[in-house]
């Protein structure tokens, strides 16, 4: 069964600190893995998208890694800001980029 | 990046009425659009896949007669919630597939 699991479910950190979110998947055949940021009451916004051959990709303070052998990905946020408070969703594409399997997300709260 | 809009962003209606939600891809053509529903603190759940010029494909458990989907053009898909009930209250998000999937900002539906 195609599944995407994320951990932790929620996380609270102080402003300026770094954090890492985890994503494990059992999706086959694998096409690509995406990390989205979803603010409360808004649609998801793409942070990174990685294919099988990519190990790491950065987008500003966000860095995603992918280990296709162990089927794990992480999203590292550097020097967190209050505006980083949101839900971060790991999404794996099963075939040709259209069928998406969503993780339940990690809710990040950044406090001052 | 590509822009997907939804209208309205928020709607409140009485039980038994119908509500139409529009999803538009503003700067690209999308042969395929997707409709999702998201309950509080839950991940996005795919409701149906909308293909331009053909009938939508509904996920298991989604009533096609209750959630009418029309994809009349390459830039517009509509979701009509017919005879809405309070349990239909949710956050509805569309996405459009261009070079990748881009999500709309969502529509908050509240049925009284």
Interface residues (C-beta under 8 A of the other chain):
Chain A: X34 X36 X41 X42 X43 X44 X45 X46 X49 X89 X97 X98 X100 X102 X103 X104 X105 X107
Chain B: X1 X4 X6 X32 X41 X42 X43 X44 X46 X49 X91 X93 X95 X97 X100 X101 X102 X103 X104 X105 X106 X108
